[in-house]
Amino acid sequence: MTDQHLSLVRTLVMSEMRVFVTIWLGQIISKIGSGLTSFAFDVWVYQQTGSITQFAFLTLAITLPAFCIAPIVGGIVDRWNRQWIMVISTICSSICVLTIGILFILGNLEIWHIYLAVAGKSIFTAFSGTAFRASIILMVPENKLGRASGFTQATDSIARLVCPALGGVVLGTLHLEGVIFVDFISFMLAIIPLLVVDIPKLPPTDDLLVDIQQTSFISGIQQGWNYLLTRPGILLLVLLRTLYNTTIGAALILVTPLLLTLTSPESLGFVMSLAGSGMVVGIIYLAIVGDHQENLVNLMFISILLGSCGLVIAGIRPSLILLTISGFFFSSGIPVINGCFQILLQRKIAPQIQGRIFSLNNMISMLFPPLIAIAIGPLADRVLEPLMDFDGPWSRGIGQVIGSGPGRGIGLLFILTGLITILFTLIVYQYEPLRKLETELPNEVDFSSVNSINHKVVDA
């Protein structure tokens, strides 16, 4: 082993997860600030337009730019300094948010401004998120990947739990400009940890990885794709998660308009936070078993099925209590699914090209959400909501089961989305290379030698 490798090992041993946790703390502050702004934008756009279609375009503004930029993100992350990519991306995201605040104060804010700012922020988040995930394997020992995955899932989970309730309060007291100012401060606080720590760097270990790093961006993307094609179990795992991300995206688009037919914006945030508290349960479970869990694939499937059942239950009746309970079960599976997925990729993919693979995964995962964002708004506004209205054609049929009136077309969409996800998941589970992914596909990195050296360094 070279001196450079020994230096990396010594860094991992002496600091354990210190570097990772330091950066993670900054990321979670930024995520909470962004969550507040996202909540405020959702409420503002829906209140200004009253249109599910216009509301859905916010999701399109988030997913479509990230999808388009995904092919080059991985190549840049694998070639350039990942730490500085995160710093620059965070600064650019803060500029996008600050611009909206200035336009609002001047009285010139229009809906298309928000779409544009959200799109720009989505691009920079794609860079920072990919750089962070690709760097985890360099900051955390293999035996703590499960714990690190729990931390990363906690970032989204805490934001989903805190931001709706806090967003309702902040939006009601400080208004939109106050929410944006809080978000801008959170971006500045997130930059500080990135400037005070160093992320370890791992050199290529074989000719294949050297070749990948020396090729052009386009060739590198093609090689990354070929890398996945030689591992059909991982490829299908990516496709399964893409389906569930689409399900989550549909639910997130629909849940705010649905709840606003039953309650006020302030109560909306409280209900969403209660439903999102299920993510805390998922995080705790992942943190406890993640490091030692062997059947990660089976755990993913179970979590997807339970979450989909929660989605079906959410559409059955127009009840805040029922929506909160079903949302709890739905959200509890999200960190488990994402955490298991992240651990599997980190174990089965060489760290030197994880940036490229994570980027390809982002591109595949974002393939359908933009289409859903375009289709689901008109489908709810112009088709299902009129059909399920009090005097609608279906009010005396399925309306007798799930109710009729405002929001019942959305409820029907919840039910259909959950049932389709359950069916597809059961079909995919029959594919043997995916079921036996953990036993038949070896880890790309042999951590056993590293761990033995770790003990020697510590003993010394």
N, C-alpha and C positions, 0 to 999 in steps of 0.2 A: 504494500500500500504506500502511495506517495505521501510526502510531507503535507501536501495540500489536503489529501483525504484525511490524514491524521488530525490536521487542524480543524477540519469540519467536524469530525467525530468528537474532538475535545470540546468544541463549541457546543455541540448538542448535549454532551454530558454535563458540562459545567452550568449551562444556562437552563437545561431541561426545556420548559415551555415558557421561559421568561420573555423571550423576544416575541413569541406568538401572542401571549396574553397581553403584552404591552400594545401591540398593534391592534389586537382584537378590541381592546377597550376604546381606542379611538374610533374603530369602525362602528361599534354599537352606538356611540354618541351620535355619529353622523347618520346612522340608520334611523334613530329615533327622530332626529330633526327632519330627515327626508319623509318619514312616515307622517309627521304632523302636516307638512306641506301637501303631501299626497291626499290626505284626508280633506284638507281645506280646499284643494283644487276640485276634488270629487263633488263636495257639497256645493261649491260656488257654481260649477258648470251645470249641475243638475237643477239648481234653483234658478239659474239664469235662463235655461232653455226648457226644462221640464221634459226633455227628450231622452229616452234610453239610448237612441242612436247616437246623439251628440255625446252622451256620457261614455258610450262604448268607444268612441274615437280617441278618448284618453288612453285606453288600453292599446289601441292601434298605434298611437304616437309613441308608446313605450316599447312595444314589441317589434314593430316593423324596422325602425332604425337599427336596433340591436341585432336583428336577424341579418340585415344587409351588411353590417360591419363585421359580423362574426368571422367570415373567411380570412380576414387579415389580422384580427385581434390576436389569435394564437401565435402567428408567425412573429409579430412584434414582441409579444410577451416572452417568447422563447429566445429571442435575439437580444433584446435590450434589457437594461437594468430594471428589474421588476419593481424595486422599491421606488425609483423615481417615476415610473409609470403611474404608480398609485398616487404619488404626491401631485403630479401634474394633472391627472384626471380629477382629483378632488378639488383642486383650485378651479378648473374649468367648470365643474358641476356647480360650484358656489356662484360663479359668474352668471350662469343660466338662471339660477333662482333669484339672485339679486336684481337682475334685469326685470323680472316680473314685478318685484316689489316696487321698483322705481316707476314702472308704467302704471301700477295701481295707484300710487301716491299722486301721480300727475293727472290721474283721471282718464288715462288713455288706454287702459287695459281692455283687450278684446279676447274672445275665446281662442282665436287662432294664435295669439301670442302664447297662450298657455300650451297649446299643442306643440308649438315650435320649441319652447323652452324645455318641455318634458322630453321631446325627441332628442334634443342636444344632450340633456342630462343622461338619457338612456345610453347614448353612445359612450360617454365618458365612464359611466358605471360599468359598462361591459368591459372596458379596459381594466379598471381598478379591481373589479370582482374576479376576473380571470387571473390577473397577476397575483392576487391574494390567495386564491385556491391553489394555484400552481406552486406557490411558495410554501405551503403548509408542510409538505413532505421534507422540506429543507430545514424547517424550524422545529419540528416535533419528531421525537423517536417513534419507531414503528409501534411499539407497545402502548403508545399514548394517542394513536390516531383516532381511536374511538372517542376518547375524551375531547380531543381537538374538534372532532366532527360535532360533538355535542355543543361545544362553544360556538361554532360557526352557525349551527342551526338555531342556537339561542339568540343570535343577532336578529334574525328575522322574526323569531317567535316573540321576543320581548317587545320588538317594535309593533307587531300586530296586537299584542296585549295592551301596551301602554298608549299607543298613539291615538286610537279612536276616542277613548275616554278623555285623554288629555287634550286631543285635538278639538273636541267639542267645547271644552272649557276655554282653551286659549283662543279659539275662533270667536267664541261668544264675547270674550272680554277684550282681547287685543285686536280682533278682526284680522283680515287676510294679511295686511302688512306686518302685523306683529308676529304671526306664524312664520312668515318668510324671514323676518329678522332672526328669529330663534334658529331656523334652519341654517342660515348663513353662519351664525356663531358656531353651530355644531360642526360645520365643515372645517372651520378654522381650528377647532379643538382636535379634530381627527388628524390634521396634518402634523401636529406636534409629535406624537409617538413615532411617526414615520421619519422624523428628522433626528431622533435621539437614539435609535437602535439601528443595527445592521442585520440584514437578512443574509444568512449563509448562502454561498453559491456552490453548486455542485458541477464539476466538469463532466464532459461526455465520457462514457466508460467503454464504448466499443465503436467499431467503424460505422455501423448503421446509424447510430445517433450522431456521430461526427458528420456523416453525409447529410442527415436531415438538417442539421444546423447550418450547413454551408450552402444549401440550395436556396433558390428564390422563394418568395412567399407563396406563389402559386404552386410550385413544385412541392413545397413543404406541406401545403394543404392536401395535395393529392396523396402524398406519402402518409400523412396522418389518416386520411380516409382508407387507404390500403391497409394501414395498421389495424383499423377497426374491422375491415372485411375479413382479415385472417383470424379474427376472434368473434365469431357470429353470436356467441353468448352475450358478450358485452354490447354488441351492436343492437341486439334485440332488447337488452336491458335499457339502452338509451331510448329506443322506440317506445317501450312501455312507459318510461318516465315522461316521455313527450306527451303521450296520451293523457297521463294524469295531470301534467302541467296544463294541458288544454282544459281538462275538467276544472282544475282550480281557477284558471283564468275566466272560464264561463261563470263560475260561482261568484268570483269577486266582482265581475261586471254586473251581475244581476242582484246581488245581495243588498247593495245600497238603495237602488230604486224600490226593491221589495220592502225593505224595512221602512223607508220613508212613506210608504202607503199605510203604515201601521203606527208610526211614532214620529217625534220631532228630531231635528238634527242633533240636539244635545243628548236625547235619550238614545239616538242611533249609535253614538260613540260608546255609550255605556254598555249597550247590548252587544256590540261588536267586540268590546274588550272582554266581556264575560264569555262569549263564545270562543274568543281567541285564547282564553286561559287554558284550554285543552292542550295548547302547544307546550305549556310548562310541564304538563304531565309527560308528554312525549320526550321533551328534552331530558327530564330527570331519568326516565327509563333508559334513554340512549346513553347518558353519561354513566349509568350504573353498569349496563351490560355491553356497551359498545366496544370496549377494549378486548372483551373475551367472547363476544357472541360469534358463533361459528356459522349459523344458518341465517346469514344476512339476507339472502335471496328470498327465503321463505318468510322472513319477517317483513320484507317489503311487500310481498303479495298479500299477506294478512292485513297489513295496514291499509293498503289500497282498497281492499274489499270492504273493510270496516268504514273507511272514509266515504266510499261510494254509497254504502247503506245509509250513512248519515245524511248524504245529499238527497236521497230518496225521501227520507223522513221529513226533511226540511220543506219539501213541497206538498206534503199531504194536507195540511190545514193552515189557514192564516192566523198563526198564533205566535206571539213573541216568545212565550215560554218554550214552545216546541222548536222554534228557530234557534233559540239560545242553546238548548240541549243538543240538538243535532249538530249545530255549529261547533260545540265543544268536542264531540266525537270526531267530526270531520277534521278540525284543526289539530287534534292530538296526534293524528297519523302523519301530518306533513313533515315535522322534524325527523321522525323515524325514517320515513321514506327517503328524504333527501340525505340524511346522515348515512344510512346504509349504502346508498348509491355512491356517495362521495368516498366512503371507506373502500368500497370495491374498486373504484377507479384508481385510487391512490395505491392500492396493493397490486393491481393487475397491469398497470401501465407504467412504463419507465419514466422516472421523474424529469428527465431532460426534455421530454416532448409532452409533458402533461399540459402545458399551456396550449399547445395545438389541439390536443384531444378535448380539453375542457371547452375550447372555443368551438370546435366542431359540434360538441354536445349542445352548446348554447344555440348554435345555428339550427340544429335539428329540432331542439326543443321549442324553438320559436317559429317553426315552420307553420304550424296550424293556429296558434293564438291570434295572429293578425287576421286570418280568415274568419275566425270565430268572432273577433271584435267587429268586423265588417258586417257579418251575417246576423249576429244574435240580436243586435239592436232593432233593425227592421223586422226581424222575425217576431220579437216580443211586441213591438209597438203596433205593427200593422196586421199581424196574423193572429197570434195566440191571445193577446189581450182582448181584441174585439170578439174572438170566438168564445172566450171565457167571461165576457161581461155579463151583467145581470140578465140582460135580454139577448145574449149571444146564442148562436146555434148550439153550442156545446154545454150551455148552462144547465140544461135538463138531462144531460147524459153524464159525462164525467164530472160535470159541475156538482152533481148530487153527492159525489164522493169527496172531492177536494175543495168544494166551495166555488162560488162564482163572484165576480166583481173585480175591482182594481187589485192587481198583483197576482191573480190566479193564473194568468197566462205564464207569468214568470215561475210560479210554483210548478206548473206542468213541465216547464223546461228543466227545472231542477230534477224532477222525477225521471224524465227521459234521459238526461245526461248521466245520472247515477246508474240507471239500468244498463245503458250502453257500455259504460266503463266496467261494470261488473262482468258483463258478457265477454268483452274483449280480454279482460284480465284472466278469466278462466280458460279461454282459448290459448293464450300465450303461455300459460303455465304448463301446457302439455309438451312444450319444446324442451327436449332433454338437455341440450348444451346450456340452456339458461338455468334449468333446475340444478344442474351439477357444476355450475360455473366455479364455485369455490374449491371443489375437489379435483376437477379435471384440468383447470387452467392454472398453471403455477404463477406465483408472484413474480413480477418482473425484476424486483430488487431483492437480493438475498440479504435479509437483515440479520441472519444468524451470525455472520462473521462480524458485522458491525456491533451487534450486541455483545459478542465475546470480547471485542476490543474495548467496548465501553467499560466492561467490568475491570479489565486490566488497567485502563486509564484511571478509573476511580480508585482501585486498590493502590496504584502508584501514588 
